[in-house]
Amino acid sequence: MLSLLLRRKRNDVRTILTGYMSRHQVKQVRQESRRSARGAYCEVAWLIPYNDDEQEPIYDRAFPLVTKDICQDGLALIHNAPVTDRRVMIGLPGDVSVCFFSCRVEHCTPLGYGFYQLGTQVYNLVEVSPCDVHAFERRRRQFETEPAVALI
């Protein structure tokens, strides 16, 4: 009797989660409307804004956010504040070190409750000088000791 009750509860959970999955798929842009097929990709990434003339990245203003999905042309990211910069650099963890990409923010869409989804188009891989890597690592260490710094 107990196993039947547990099995029924598990089936209830699966039914509810399947409903969430179905509703989520309906909300998304149809795959044929996209330039590239997307896949789920959940990882902590880093957004580094550029200065006002969009020439130099400002490493001491870098902050973490979470990736949502990835494709050959771009990334969708989730953050707890809107991003108004049009050009940014995204740092993704690599096998050996962080890989930096120059990106254009295509949209910043409110999701509710203070969260935003950023759609970015990736243009190129950026080679970062050792001095800039050091500045980025210093900023990253700040978040390890004081996560509240994440509020911009």
N, C-alpha and C positions, 0 to 999 in steps of 0.2 A: 504494500500500500504506500509506504514511504517513498519507494523508488518511482512509483507512478506519479506521485505528487511532485517530486523533484523534476521528473522528466517534463511534466506539464509546465512547471515554472520556467525551465530552460527553453521550452518551445515558445512560451509567452515572450521571453526576452528576445529570442531570435526573431519573432514576428515584429516586435516593436523596432528592433534595430534594422530589419529589412525595410520597414516603412521609412525610417530615417534615410537609409541609403537611396531608396527610390525617390523620395522628395528632393534629396540633394542632387541626384542626376537630372531631374526635370529642370531644376533651377539653372543648371550650367548651360553655357553656350553649346549648341550642337557641334559635334566634332567636325563635321564637314564645313562649318563656318570658320574654323580656325586654320591658321597657316600650317601648324604642325600639331601632331598628336601629342597629348600631354599625359604625364604619369604622376602619380602621387610621389611626393618627395618631402619628407618632414625632417628638418635639420635646423640647427641654429646657424644663422648667417649674420653677416655684418653689413650695415649700410654706412657708407662714408660719403657725406655730402661734399660737393665741390664749393669753391669760393664763389663770390657773386658773379664773376665773369666766366665761370665754369671752366677755368683753366687748370686749377690745382685742387686736388682732394685735401680736405681738412681732417687729418687723422685724429686730432684730439676732440672731434665732434662725432666720431664713429659710435654707433650703438647697435646692439643685437636685436634681431627680429627672427621670426620663424618662417621657414619656407612652407608653402602649401603644395605647389606642384611645379613641374619643370618640363620644358620641351627644348627642342634644338634652338629656338629663337628667343626664349625668355624664361622668366620665373614669375610665379605668383607668391607674394610674401604677406604675412600677417604681422601687424604692429599695433601697439596700444595708443598711438597718436597719429594724426594725419601727417603725411609727408608732402610738402609743397614744392620741393626741389624738382626740377624737370630732368636734370642729369645727375646721376649718382654713380658711385662705385659700389659693387657688391662683393664681399669677401665670402667665399665658400670654403669649407674645410676640404683639403685635398689629402692625398696619400702621405705626403711629406710635410707640406706647409699649406697655408691659405692661398687659394687662387683668387685673384682680383679681376673683376670684369667691369668694363665701362658700360653703363646702361642708361636708357631713357625711361622715365616713369610715364607709362601710357595712361594710367588712371590710378586714383586713390579713392576707393569706394567704401563708405561707411558700412560696417556690418552690424552695428548696434552695440550698446553697452561699452562704448569707448574703443572698440576694435575697428581696424581698417585693413582692407585688402589692397595691396599695391600690385599692379600689373606692370612688369618691366620688359623691355626689349633689350637683349644683350647685343652689344656691338662688337666688342673685341676684348681680348685678354690684355691686361695691363701688367707690364713689368714694373715692379716697385723696387726702388733703390733700397739698399740696406738701412740707410738712415730713416726712410719712411716706414720700413718694416719695424724698426725699433720703436718709432712713434706709435704705430698701430698696436704693437705688443704691449706697450706701456698703457695705452687706453684700454685694451682688453683686460689687463690685470686689474684695473680699477673696478670692473664689473664683477670680478671674482671675489673681491673683498667687500664691495658695497653695491649690491644689486639694485638698490633704490636709485642709483645714478641713471638707470635706464629711462627715467622720465626726462624728456627733453625740455 
